Amino acid sequence: MKTPVMLLVLCVAIVAQARQKPIVIRAGTLLDGRGHVLHNVQVVVENGKIQRVEPGGKARPTYDLSHLTVMPGWIDVHDHITWHFGPNGHVEDKSETQEQAALAAASNAYVTLMAGFTTIQSLGSPEDKDLRAAIANGSLPGPRIITALEPIVDPKLTPEQIRQAVRKLKADGADLVKIFASGSIRQGGKRTLNDEQLQAACGEAKAQGLRSVVHAYRSAVRAAANA
């Protein structure tokens, strides 16, 4: 008989009191995310974060999951959480209102969290910023969002213009920099940025304390890795 599995952070992220007082979750079996399997333990959560795991006690826990297997939430490192089909069934040219777009993004966030993903890395949508803030302040249920905001795409930009673009992303609140060194594979994956442009983008990102994620095919792969 298969043992049901509960996603640990999912259990606490959807209740308001997670931000107000400690929550204690008793787990019959715990997969701790570090390769260990623990039994009869209590997980103490404060301010939405796991603070410690300790042996199960006699005190009544906030949530008794002693008959379930508990594990940490999952992480999706390449997501586009605000992408969706519009009322007309199209991904582009959706013919929708801003309100409909906002509701679709909120729905995506909720569904993503319910699927067990408590952190995602969204690689290039300006709309991520407001959604990230709403989730972070508890207004909406959803995963923690790490976002690149707008990707660097334009091959006509000079290296200095690219550096300026990276600095602006930092000022606008981007968590990382997404760089297109090649076009889409649907367009043949042709290289679009040269070595100097790539080095400017990745170098400035590092100078700003940001990670770089590069979309690259064929010859651009080595150039991106070197940059």
Disulfide bonds with the S-S distance in Angstrom:
none
